[in-house]
């Protein structure tokens, strides 16, 4: 009965402690308990180090406050950045990723946080963004220390492998030796550490790679540098690319961002006291920003270019103020930038005051030189006038062809679809051997690769891609799940040399081949009108019709290249306009309007058109063939005058039979016409 009462109090232990087979064992325990004479001694109480506990609490509180302060500073610094929307999205993406990992119950510290920042100088100052990134890692709890060390590839090369090891050890021991992640190391221009140059450079990179290893490393490394140099550095060091979480490319500032930087720089440099003619958002400041934007490209220095422009404006103002003081002006405003200070003096004033121009007019027998210089002055004066009126300049270098444009546009919308992050353009000649091909393919994983086949080598009939290179291209490009978007661009002849092998080996579908059809007359009219609007140029209705007739005639020729032909026609018309204006007496500038006589059909195609009547007159081509060609030519003219399609009235494919010498001459003439 006594046993039943005990088991009823602990029903969960019924089968394990009070089962029938344990009865004897239970009795022996009870007997042993009865013979015990003294109670067991109490266990000693654990010793609590109150001072150590308080110190840990204070340290944790200080760390929390420090991270919150870093987070507030981080928000302000990011908000103060001009432009750089792509960089801001990348930084925000890292923070979101850490939060998502923690919500999933995963440890975000196990991920990679080494990163590469690349771009032209002055794009938000790469070192500034690197410091913001380091502060962000500390604020979100990825880095255990707010230690930031900045160095360069050149300094690391001077220190050598042992010096680099000491630098890393100092970072680890400086703040918290027991911290898993002891800080961030920023390396500027690491491309100077090319392993191919010196063996010590390879050892230095090995030290860095070991320190930035995901689980065993103690620091996070941020590489910053110029875009092309960084691409070469990553291409020659695949291990560095594998141990970085991302490569962030800094785009050049656009016109609106450059205007914001210009206004901010003037405000900061002069304490907000400087006034500008037309206002900070006026036409003169906008024109200055457009000038900066036109100089963008390889080597553009962005914010440094803005600073240099402000210094130039200040120097112009100083010269103007000195001249005003020399003539005895008393009311001199030291805090006002005029139009001439911002944009420079008017080109017409420069010409009237130019000693060189006056000296040139005294030369005898140099009329072509004078006319050329006069054309340049006329164009510069017109551009100055157009800039002030917020119009584009009238003379510019022709842009790339439609094929190159469309390929880049396609690569841009392909990026999010194919999970690509950048675009790389390589000519086909770059794939000249297996080693170079392997390097290019390895460096373009996760990117959109555009292979431009329109190179001088592909224009040569003897150009061939080696079998080994072709096999490697086919193997890599036809692999399922390959994280790369590849686009081949080029003329029919260039692409057709490689396309049959690709189709056969990679099972390329026909819809994957996009062919650009020649422009129709309606499309040429639309494109011509768009080019006029793009250049802020007008044309009379007669001039527009004359241009369309010339383009329709040129469209029948083999060497007509559509959009480029339209650009060449407009360039020649603007050139003729400049020449005629330079010969006219000086007068007020007005809007540029093209007349019919400005358009010339000779250079619409890739080469000058042939006057086949003169060519055939001095040849041995039979008269009956000449008569047929003349009749076709007249039929084409009649079709143009009647507004009909010339191809419907004139055959475009002819077969000539006879001696080879005669055939070559006649075929060349027909091919051009």
ZATI-321237 format. One record per residue (C-alpha): x, y, z. Coordinates in steps of 0.001 Angstrom, whole numbers, plus 524288, in hexadecimal, padded with zeros to 5 digits. Example, Ala and Ser with C-alpha at 12.3 -4.5 7.8 and 13.67 -1.06 7.14 Angstrom:
BEGIN
8300C7EE6C81E78
835667FBDC81BE4
This chain:
BEGIN
800008000080000
80B0B8092A802FE
810EB806E37F5AD
80411809F87EECC
80316816F87F5C6
810BF81B237F115
80E5C817677E2ED
8019F81EDB7E26B
8092182B797E52F
812A5829357D994
80A638229A7CF1E
81461825A57C4B5
81E8581D2A7CB75
81575811837CD80
81B59808447C3AD
8296A80C5C7C52D
82B1A80D307D3E7
82077804AD7D9FC
81F3B7F94D7D09F
81E257EB487D608
82BE77E78F7D1BE
832247F2927D9C9
82BC97EEE27E6C4
837BB7E8227EC73
840A87F3137E864
8377C7FCD27EEA9
837F47F54E7FB87
846D07F58C7FBF6
847038040E7F9FB
83D5F805E2804FE
845FE7FDB080E26
851DE805A580A78
84ABE8121380DA0
846DF80D3881B0A
8551580A5881EDD
859B78184181B38
85E1981FA882783
8619382D768221B
85B5A83608817AD
863F58392280BB0
86BE6845A880C2A
86610850DD80444
86CCA8542F7F755
875688604D7F7E3
86F0986C8F7F242
8754A871377E584
87D9087D577E68B
87834888E87DEA9
881B78933C7D9D8
878F689F1F7DB19
8832C8A86C7D59B
885258A0167C976
8768A89EED7C741
874978AD8C7C862
87FF48AFD77BF34
879EC8A6E07B4FA
86CD38ADC07B635
873238BB167B4C1
87AE38B6437A8FC
86EA48B0C07A298
867598BD727A516
872758C57B79F68
872D68BCAF79374
864208BE3979194
864E48CD02792A5
8708C8CD5078973
869568C55977F2D
85D328CDE47804C
8658A8DA0F77EA0
86C1E8D40F772C1
85EC18D0CD76D13
85A128DEF176E81
866848E44376872
8653C8DA5875D84
8578A8DEEB759ED
85BF38ED2375953
867E38EA0C7510D
8600C8E21374746
855B08ECB674640
860378F6CA74330
865368EF0973785
861DB8F50C72A4E
85D548EB1A7205D
8636B8DD99721F8
8560B8D72E7224C
85BF98CA2C71E7B
8658D8CAE3729D4
85ACC8CE8373357
852CF8C2D072EE9
85E868B9F1730E1
860CF8BEEA73EBA
8526F8BD94741FD
852888AFEF73C30
85D538ABA874585
8558A8B08B7513D
849388A9B074C90
850CE89D2874A4D
855F589D3375847
8484689F6075DB7
842938947275574
84D4188AFB759A4
84A6488DBB767ED
83BCA88BEA765EF
83EAC87ECE75F8A
846AF87AD876B50
8534987AC876388
86003880FB767B3
862C088C5375E56
870FF88CA776281
8733F8803775AB9
8712F8879E74DF4
87B2088F2C745EA
87C1C89DDA74818
888B58A0E9740E6
885248A9F9735BA
88AB78B126729E9
8879E8BF63726BD
88BE18C3E37193A
889A28CFD9710DA
88F768DC2A70B51
896048E55B71504
88D068EE5071C8B
880B48E60371B53
87CAD8E8C37294C
88AD38E6AB72D94
88C968D80172E47
893B88D8DC73B48
8882F8E03E74136
87E9F8D5B973CF6
887EF8CB4B74204
8881F8D1C274F73
879458D2A574F50
878A18C42974C0E
881F88C0DD75732
879EC8C8EA760B3
86D998C22D75C01
873538B4AA75EAA
876458B8D276C92
868DA8BEFD76E6F
8617C8B2BC76A36
869D78A9B47727A
8720D8A30576814
87EE18A8FB76C76
882328A84977AF1
88AF68B43577A56
889E08C1A27743A
898458C11B7708E
89ABD8C5C976294
8A8378C54475C81
8AB078CB7074F4A
8B6838C7D4746C4
8BA0E8C6337386A
8BFAD8BBA472FEF
8CC4F8C34072EC9
8CDB68C44273DA3
8CB208B5C473F34
8D5658B2D5734E1
8DF2B8BB1073C87
8DBC38B44974966
8DD698A6D07438F
8D6E489A3474841
8DBF989B657562E
8D7CD8A99575725
8CA268A5FF7527C
8C95489B6175CD2
8CD408A54076746
8C2F38AEC67624A
8B8598A47576355
8BD268A05E770D5
8BCBD8AE8277585
8AEAE8AFA4770E2
8AAF28A33077808
8B1908A724784D1
8AE998B5BD784AF
8A0AE8B5DC789D0
89B838A89478DCA
8A4EB89D3478BDC
89A1C8933D78E34
890C38992478430
88DBA89015778B1
88E0489B8876F29
897E28A5CC7732D
894F88B07F76940
895828B48375AFE
8A19A8B65C75292
8A0088BF75746C8
8A9D88BCFF73BCE
8AADA8C79773168
8AFE58C40F723D2
8B2BB8B5B4726A0
8B5EF8B3837183A
8C40D8B73071B6B
8C4EF8A9DC72220
8C46E8A1E7715A8
8C99B89431718B1
8CF838939070B1C
8D90B89E7570E89
8DFD88999E71ADC
8DF0E88D9872364
8DDE98964872F69
8D15B89BE7729DF
8CB8F88E4E72970
8CF7488C1173797
8C936898F973B8C
8BC8B89523734D9
8BD0B887F173BA0
8BDED88EF0748BF
8B228897587455C
8AA5188BD174066
8AD2A8843074CB9
8A90988FB47553D
89C4C891AE74DB9
898898833E74DAD
88A5B881C975175
88B3D8799575DE8
89998879D47619F
89CF1887D375DD6
89C76892F876799
89A9889EFF75EE9
8922B8A3D6753B2
899348A979747D5
893D68B3FE73EC1
89AD28B5D1731AF
899338C2E972ACA
89EEE8C7BC71DFA
89D3B8CC1B70FF4
893C58C3EB707FB
89CAC8BE346FD5A
8A7BB8BBF17070E
89EAA8B4D471065
899278AC6F7057E
8A6E98A841701C8
8AA308A5C17100F
89E4489D1671217
8A0668961970538
8AE5089272708EF
8AA6D88ECC716E1
89E578860371680
89FF9882C072507
89DD28910072885
891928913672041
88C82884D6726D8
88E8B88A4573484
887528971473222
878AF898427337F
876D78A246728BE
87D478AB9871F30
876D98B8F671F80
879708C1A5713B8
878298D041715BB
8722B8D6CC709D6
876148E4887060A
86D088EF2970AFD
862A98F35070141
85FC99016E6FDB3
855EB903BE70891
85EE48FDFC712E6
86A4F9060E70DF7
861CB9122470F1D
85E9A90EA571D3D
86D0090C9372032
8706991984719BF
8665F920EB721E0
86AB691A0F72E53
8790891CC272BAE
876B492B4E72986
86E6492BF5735D1
87880924F273E2D
8845F92BE97389C
87EEC9399073AED
876D0937567471B
869D4938ED74020
86C959474373D00
86F93945F172E81
864D5949CD724FD
864B0945A1716B2
85EC994C6A70B01
851E09463A7074F
850F393EDB7142D
85672931CE71868
84CA792A9970FDB
84D8093456704B9
851C09326A6F6B2
86015935C16F8FB
861FD92BD7703DB
85AA0921BA6FBC6
86378924876F02C
86F86922B16F8BE
86A329159C6FD77
867B7911656EF5C
875CC914846EBFF
87A5490BD36F712
8712E900F36F2DB
87676901486E4ED
8841F8FE7C6E9F2
87FFC8F1D56F076
886BF8E5796EC4A
8936D8DE606EEBD
89B558E5E16F8CC
890878EF776FC80
893028F41370A6F
884F88F77870E37
8852D8FF0671B16
893439031C718C6
88F12908BD70BAE
8847F91067712DC
88E82915C171C6D
897859198371159
88C589208170A6F
8893192853716BB
8978392C27717D7
897729306470994
88B329388170BDD
8918793EE2717B5
89DCC9422970FD1
895879485770518
88E819507870F42
89B7D954BA71536
8A05B9595C707EF
893A6960AE70586
894289671C712F4
8A24396B2D710A9
89E7497185703BD
893289789C70A3E
89C2F97DCC714C9
8A60C9821C70A8D
89BF098A9D703C0
8980F990B8710B1
88B0998A0E71353
886F298BC672178
87AD4983327221B
88172975EE720B8
879B5969E5724DE
882E895F6D729E0
877FA9558A72BE4
8721B954D671E4A
8753F94B9C7130E
871619513B705E3
86E2D949EB6F969
87BF894C156F45B
88182946D87011E
8798793A5E70002
87A6D937AF6F15D
8864193F956ED8B
8867894B226E435
87E1F94B3D6D801
885A9945556CC75
88228951196C40E
8890A959EA6CDD4
894D6950FD6CDAC
895BC951A66BED7
894BE960706BE97
89F9A961836C8B4
8A820956826C36D
8B58895AB16BE94
8B73B94DA96B7CA
8AA9594F926B035
8AED295D126ABD6
8BC09957D56A7C4
8B5B494CDB6A016
8ADC4956836980C
8BA6195CD169349
8BF4B9501F68D4A
8BF7F94FA467E68
8BB389439367718
8B5C093C53682F3
8A75793D5A67FFA
8A44E92EF968306
8AAC2930716905F
8A33A93CE06932D
896859367B68F03
8991C92ABC697B1
89C07933226A3A4
8903093B8F6A0A2
887B492F5B6A064
88CFA92B266AD98
88A2E9387E6B365
87C91938676AD9E
879A392B0F6B353
87EF492EDD6C0B4
8770493B666C0DB
86ABB934286BD0F
86D1C929BE6C756
86ECC934386D1C0
8620693A5E6CD69
85B2892D2B6CD5C
860649298B6DACB
85ADD935E36E0BC
84DA99327C6DAA4
84E35924A86E05A
8503D91E456D312
859D3913EA6CEE4
86615917596C782
86510917226B8AD
8716890F806B5BB
874E4902896BBC0
87B578F5A16B89A
872138EBB36B2F8
86D7B8E1696BC6D
86E5F8D2B16BB56
866488CA746B235
858D88C5446B518
85DF58B7666B70A
866F38BB9F6C20F
85C308C3D06C827
8521C8B8F46C7EA
85BC58AEF76CD3A
85EC58B78D6D8F0
8505A8BA626DB3A
84D5F8ABE86DA80
858428A8EF6E409
852948B2D76ED90
845168ACDA6EE22
84B4A89F626EE37
852AE8A24F6FAD2
8478F89FF070481
84207894CB6FC72
84ED988D5D6FB54
8536A890F970914
85EA6898D270346
864A58A4B1709B5
86D038AB1C6FF34
86FBF8ABF56F0A4
87CBD8A8676EA54
87F8E8AB056DBEE
88A768A3596D567
88E858A2E16C709
88F658959B6C0B9
89DEE897B56BED1
89F8D8970D6CDA4
89CAB8886D6CCE2
8A955885966C5C4
8AD9A87A0D6CE2E
8A874870B16D868
8AEB5877C96E3E0
8A8D7885066E07E
89BAB87ED36DDBB
89BA4877EA6EADC
89F378847F6F1F9
8944F88C116EB3F
88A14881A46EDE4
88E418805A6FC20
88DC688EFE6FE6D
88049890886F837
878DF886DB700A6
86D1688E24705CA
86E348985D6FB11
868D689B2D6ED96
873A1898546E3B0
8729F89F496D68D
87BB3899D46CC10
87DA18A4036C167
880DA89D336B4B6
882138A9AC6ACA5
890D58AAA66AD4C
89B038AC6A6A2A4
89EE089E436A48A
8913B899246A1BF
890478A1896958A
89BA2899CA6901A
8975A88D836891D
8A3048862968EB2
89EB28885D69CCD
89B6F87BBD6A3E3
898D5878336B1F8
8A16B86CFC6B662
89AA8860136B8F7
89F0985FC76C72B
899A186D626C9C0
88D1186A096C2A1
88B7585D926CA8F
88D608650F6D73B
8838F86F796D345
87977865536CF78
87B9585D8B6DBF7
87A47869456E4E4
86F67870526DDC1
866BB864646DBEA
867BE85FA56EA05
85AB785F0F6F10D
859A2868076FCC4
86577870246F8F4
8646087D2870017
867DF885416F446
8607D88C256E95F
8680488BDD6DC8A
864AC894766D0DB
86B8D8939D6C3B1
86A988A0086BB8B
86FD88A2BA6AE03
86D0B8A33A69F9C
86740897A769872
8746F893E4692E8
87B4D8949B6A008
8710788CF06A790
86EE5882C769CF4
87D2387E8269E0D
87A6A879756ABC7
86BD0877176ABF3
86B27869D16A4FB
8745C863826AEBE
86D158696B6BA34
85FF9864F46B4EC
86493857156B2D9
86BE78557E6BFA2
8638585D0E6C927
85625859FF6C333
85394868946C1B2
8459086B1C6BDEB
842638739E6B245
83B1787D9F6BA90
847AB880496C1EC
84D598868F6B599
848648947E6B3E3
84B0889AAD6A6AC
849F28A94E6A47A
842068AC1F6984E
845068B7EC68FA5
83D448C414692A8
831488C71468A90
82EAF8D4BE68581
824E58D7446906D
82EC98D2D669A89
8394D8DB6769485
8302F8E71A6950E
82D4A8E4576A35A
83BAB8E2896A6AF
83FC28EE9C69F07
8359E8F6CD6A621
83A338F14E6B334
8484F8F4D46AFEC
8443E902BF6ACCA
83D3F903D96B9D6
8489F8FDA06C0F5
85203907C06BB6C
8486E913216BD25
84951915F36AE82
83E5B9199C6A52E
83D01916C1696AB
8341591C9968C76
829F5913856862D
831A89141B6797F
83E1E9105D680AE
837349051F68773
832368FFF567A6E
83FAA9016767436
845D58F9C767F52
83BC08EEF267E0F
83E2C8EDD166F6A
84CC38ECAC671C9
84ACA8E24F67C41
841418DABF673C8
84B458DA85668E3
856308D69F6721E
84DC48CBCD677DC
84F578C43666B37
85E038C38066D14
864C78B847673C3
86D338C0C167C99
861CA8C8C4681EA
861C28C71E690B3
8547D8CCDC69424
855948D50E6A0A9
863DC8D83769E7C
860B48DCC6690C2
8568D8E61E69644
860668EB376A022
86A988ED5669584
860AF8F47E68D26
85D2A8FD976986E
86B6A8FFA469BED
86E6E9039668DE9
862AD90CBC68DB8
866FE9135F69A51
874A291492694C8
86F6C91B306888B
867489243D69111
8737592832698B5
87B2592ABE68C46
870799334568674
86EA493AC669317
87D4893D486942B
87D0F943B0686B1
8715494C3B68A11
872E29599E6906B
8722E95A0D69F30
8648895B5C6A4A4
85BF5957236B00C
85B7E9488B6B2CB
84EE6941446B039
84970933986B0A7
8505E929E96A7A9
8478C9266769C2E
84C8591D21691B1
849AB91FCA68356
84916915F067813
8563C91A206728A
85D069162567F37
85A85907A267CD9
8646E90024674CB
862648F24767017
870A28EF1666D63
874648EA3C67AF6
867C88E47E6802F
86D298D6C767ED3
87A038D18E68384
880E98D64A67738
87E708E00666C66
874198DC8E6626D
878698D909654CB
874278E0EB64907
872008D4E1640CF
86FF38DC656342D
87DDB8E177634DD
883148D45C63981
87CBC8CCD362E86
880308D6C862426
88E978D3476252F
88C948C49462693
88AD58B92761D64
87D588B5A262286
873F18B2C46175C
86A5A8BD74613C7
85E7D8B4CE61605
862498B2D262450
864718C16F625DC
856F48C3D76202B
850B48BA54629BC
857588C0D863554
853458CE52630AD
845568C9A262F34
845708C44063D07
84ACC8D121641DD
83FFB8D8B463B2E
835CF8CF4E6409E
83AE58D1E764E4C
839E68E09664C58
82C088DF6A64746
828468D7296530A
82DE98E15965C55
826BE8EC746559F
819F18E4DE6560A
81BE18E1026644C
81C8C8D26966142
825C18C81866669
831638C73465CE4
833E08B8FD6605F
826CF8B55A65A5B
82AF38BAA164D01
839758B79B64CAF
83F5E8AA0E64E81
848DB8A920659CF
84F1C89C44655A6
855F789B1D6488A
85DCA8904E64214
869248943263935
86FB388A9363022
87BFE88CA162863
88A7388F19629DD
88F1789143637C3
8951289EBD63546
888808A43462FCF
8805D89DFF63A77
8883E8A43464564
8865E8B1E964005
877E78B0A163D2B
874F48A9BC649FE
87C0D8B414651FE
874458BECA64B61
867678B7C264D7A
86B148B47265B84
86CC58C2CC65EA6
860848C709657AC
